[in-house]
């Protein structure tokens, strides 16, 4: 699967030279990915809604839900 983004070349060069930091939150109802720059300004963000489930008396998520949700949240950046 490929993801296409439309970014002007000047903006693309600026983004390539920018130092950024990725934060990921695995919340109870959503996975959120956020990219910030050196000044803590939000550059991009993405998220994926999900639901936990009760298995053997424990609230949990499957590994497939975690990896798929993380991919979808990151893809939103």
Biotite code that builds the C-alpha atoms (Angstrom):
import biotite.structure as struc

atoms = struc.array([
    struc.Atom([0.000, 0.000, 0.000], chain_id="A", res_id=1, res_name="UNK", atom_name="CA", element="C"),
    struc.Atom([1.354, 3.418, -0.877], chain_id="A", res_id=2, res_name="UNK", atom_name="CA", element="C"),
    struc.Atom([0.311, 6.739, 0.562], chain_id="A", res_id=3, res_name="UNK", atom_name="CA", element="C"),
    struc.Atom([0.394, 9.783, -1.689], chain_id="A", res_id=4, res_name="UNK", atom_name="CA", element="C"),
    struc.Atom([0.815, 13.261, -0.275], chain_id="A", res_id=5, res_name="UNK", atom_name="CA", element="C"),
    struc.Atom([0.656, 16.528, -2.142], chain_id="A", res_id=6, res_name="UNK", atom_name="CA", element="C"),
    struc.Atom([3.291, 18.879, -0.699], chain_id="A", res_id=7, res_name="UNK", atom_name="CA", element="C"),
    struc.Atom([4.880, 21.794, -2.509], chain_id="A", res_id=8, res_name="UNK", atom_name="CA", element="C"),
    struc.Atom([8.615, 21.268, -3.037], chain_id="A", res_id=9, res_name="UNK", atom_name="CA", element="C"),
    struc.Atom([9.585, 24.257, -0.854], chain_id="A", res_id=10, res_name="UNK", atom_name="CA", element="C"),
    struc.Atom([7.436, 22.945, 2.017], chain_id="A", res_id=11, res_name="UNK", atom_name="CA", element="C"),
    struc.Atom([8.790, 19.437, 1.446], chain_id="A", res_id=12, res_name="UNK", atom_name="CA", element="C"),
    struc.Atom([12.422, 20.647, 1.684], chain_id="A", res_id=13, res_name="UNK", atom_name="CA", element="C"),
    struc.Atom([11.564, 22.537, 4.861], chain_id="A", res_id=14, res_name="UNK", atom_name="CA", element="C"),
    struc.Atom([9.914, 19.462, 6.394], chain_id="A", res_id=15, res_name="UNK", atom_name="CA", element="C"),
    struc.Atom([12.869, 17.231, 5.476], chain_id="A", res_id=16, res_name="UNK", atom_name="CA", element="C"),
    struc.Atom([15.283, 19.500, 7.330], chain_id="A", res_id=17, res_name="UNK", atom_name="CA", element="C"),
    struc.Atom([12.952, 20.023, 10.313], chain_id="A", res_id=18, res_name="UNK", atom_name="CA", element="C"),
    struc.Atom([13.666, 18.192, 13.567], chain_id="A", res_id=19, res_name="UNK", atom_name="CA", element="C"),
    struc.Atom([10.425, 16.605, 14.738], chain_id="A", res_id=20, res_name="UNK", atom_name="CA", element="C"),
    struc.Atom([9.222, 14.390, 17.556], chain_id="A", res_id=21, res_name="UNK", atom_name="CA", element="C"),
    struc.Atom([6.501, 11.746, 17.410], chain_id="A", res_id=22, res_name="UNK", atom_name="CA", element="C"),
    struc.Atom([4.191, 11.113, 20.358], chain_id="A", res_id=23, res_name="UNK", atom_name="CA", element="C"),
    struc.Atom([1.795, 8.163, 20.490], chain_id="A", res_id=24, res_name="UNK", atom_name="CA", element="C"),
    struc.Atom([-1.042, 7.718, 22.975], chain_id="A", res_id=25, res_name="UNK", atom_name="CA", element="C"),
    struc.Atom([-2.873, 4.424, 23.350], chain_id="A", res_id=26, res_name="UNK", atom_name="CA", element="C"),
    struc.Atom([-6.037, 5.672, 25.042], chain_id="A", res_id=27, res_name="UNK", atom_name="CA", element="C"),
    struc.Atom([-9.059, 3.638, 26.058], chain_id="A", res_id=28, res_name="UNK", atom_name="CA", element="C"),
    struc.Atom([-11.143, 4.802, 23.070], chain_id="A", res_id=29, res_name="UNK", atom_name="CA", element="C"),
    struc.Atom([-8.571, 6.147, 20.600], chain_id="A", res_id=30, res_name="UNK", atom_name="CA", element="C"),
    struc.Atom([-4.974, 5.847, 19.425], chain_id="A", res_id=31, res_name="UNK", atom_name="CA", element="C"),
    struc.Atom([-3.518, 9.286, 18.748], chain_id="A", res_id=32, res_name="UNK", atom_name="CA", element="C"),
    struc.Atom([-0.270, 10.125, 16.950], chain_id="A", res_id=33, res_name="UNK", atom_name="CA", element="C"),
    struc.Atom([1.073, 13.671, 17.019], chain_id="A", res_id=34, res_name="UNK", atom_name="CA", element="C"),
    struc.Atom([4.152, 15.161, 15.376], chain_id="A", res_id=35, res_name="UNK", atom_name="CA", element="C"),
    struc.Atom([5.648, 18.313, 16.918], chain_id="A", res_id=36, res_name="UNK", atom_name="CA", element="C"),
    struc.Atom([8.600, 20.495, 15.981], chain_id="A", res_id=37, res_name="UNK", atom_name="CA", element="C"),
    struc.Atom([11.442, 21.793, 18.168], chain_id="A", res_id=38, res_name="UNK", atom_name="CA", element="C"),
    struc.Atom([9.207, 24.610, 19.442], chain_id="A", res_id=39, res_name="UNK", atom_name="CA", element="C"),
    struc.Atom([6.470, 22.130, 20.493], chain_id="A", res_id=40, res_name="UNK", atom_name="CA", element="C"),
    struc.Atom([4.250, 23.328, 17.629], chain_id="A", res_id=41, res_name="UNK", atom_name="CA", element="C"),
    struc.Atom([1.953, 20.640, 16.229], chain_id="A", res_id=42, res_name="UNK", atom_name="CA", element="C"),
    struc.Atom([3.076, 19.766, 12.700], chain_id="A", res_id=43, res_name="UNK", atom_name="CA", element="C"),
    struc.Atom([0.620, 16.911, 12.070], chain_id="A", res_id=44, res_name="UNK", atom_name="CA", element="C"),
    struc.Atom([-1.701, 14.577, 13.910], chain_id="A", res_id=45, res_name="UNK", atom_name="CA", element="C"),
    struc.Atom([-3.666, 11.432, 13.235], chain_id="A", res_id=46, res_name="UNK", atom_name="CA", element="C"),
    struc.Atom([-5.940, 9.147, 15.212], chain_id="A", res_id=47, res_name="UNK", atom_name="CA", element="C"),
    struc.Atom([-7.853, 5.899, 15.135], chain_id="A", res_id=48, res_name="UNK", atom_name="CA", element="C"),
    struc.Atom([-10.951, 5.111, 17.218], chain_id="A", res_id=49, res_name="UNK", atom_name="CA", element="C"),
    struc.Atom([-11.066, 1.703, 18.840], chain_id="A", res_id=50, res_name="UNK", atom_name="CA", element="C"),
    struc.Atom([-12.866, -0.273, 21.536], chain_id="A", res_id=51, res_name="UNK", atom_name="CA", element="C"),
    struc.Atom([-11.541, -2.565, 24.196], chain_id="A", res_id=52, res_name="UNK", atom_name="CA", element="C"),
    struc.Atom([-13.215, -5.888, 24.937], chain_id="A", res_id=53, res_name="UNK", atom_name="CA", element="C"),
    struc.Atom([-13.693, -8.053, 27.984], chain_id="A", res_id=54, res_name="UNK", atom_name="CA", element="C"),
    struc.Atom([-11.820, -11.359, 27.665], chain_id="A", res_id=55, res_name="UNK", atom_name="CA", element="C"),
    struc.Atom([-11.563, -13.768, 30.598], chain_id="A", res_id=56, res_name="UNK", atom_name="CA", element="C"),
    struc.Atom([-12.580, -10.992, 32.987], chain_id="A", res_id=57, res_name="UNK", atom_name="CA", element="C"),
    struc.Atom([-9.879, -8.576, 31.710], chain_id="A", res_id=58, res_name="UNK", atom_name="CA", element="C"),
    struc.Atom([-10.438, -5.479, 29.560], chain_id="A", res_id=59, res_name="UNK", atom_name="CA", element="C"),
    struc.Atom([-7.973, -5.783, 26.691], chain_id="A", res_id=60, res_name="UNK", atom_name="CA", element="C"),
    struc.Atom([-7.135, -5.156, 23.022], chain_id="A", res_id=61, res_name="UNK", atom_name="CA", element="C"),
    struc.Atom([-5.880, -7.668, 20.466], chain_id="A", res_id=62, res_name="UNK", atom_name="CA", element="C"),
    struc.Atom([-2.408, -7.301, 18.927], chain_id="A", res_id=63, res_name="UNK", atom_name="CA", element="C"),
    struc.Atom([-4.120, -6.886, 15.547], chain_id="A", res_id=64, res_name="UNK", atom_name="CA", element="C"),
    struc.Atom([-6.158, -3.966, 16.918], chain_id="A", res_id=65, res_name="UNK", atom_name="CA", element="C"),
    struc.Atom([-3.005, -2.369, 18.326], chain_id="A", res_id=66, res_name="UNK", atom_name="CA", element="C"),
    struc.Atom([-0.855, -2.707, 15.197], chain_id="A", res_id=67, res_name="UNK", atom_name="CA", element="C"),
    struc.Atom([-3.673, -1.832, 12.781], chain_id="A", res_id=68, res_name="UNK", atom_name="CA", element="C"),
    struc.Atom([-4.771, 1.136, 14.878], chain_id="A", res_id=69, res_name="UNK", atom_name="CA", element="C"),
    struc.Atom([-1.212, 2.426, 15.185], chain_id="A", res_id=70, res_name="UNK", atom_name="CA", element="C"),
    struc.Atom([-0.761, 2.179, 11.399], chain_id="A", res_id=71, res_name="UNK", atom_name="CA", element="C"),
    struc.Atom([-4.004, 4.092, 10.773], chain_id="A", res_id=72, res_name="UNK", atom_name="CA", element="C"),
    struc.Atom([-3.117, 6.800, 13.314], chain_id="A", res_id=73, res_name="UNK", atom_name="CA", element="C"),
    struc.Atom([0.356, 7.233, 11.820], chain_id="A", res_id=74, res_name="UNK", atom_name="CA", element="C"),
    struc.Atom([-1.065, 7.261, 8.303], chain_id="A", res_id=75, res_name="UNK", atom_name="CA", element="C"),
    struc.Atom([-3.125, 10.288, 9.309], chain_id="A", res_id=76, res_name="UNK", atom_name="CA", element="C"),
    struc.Atom([0.044, 12.332, 9.876], chain_id="A", res_id=77, res_name="UNK", atom_name="CA", element="C"),
])
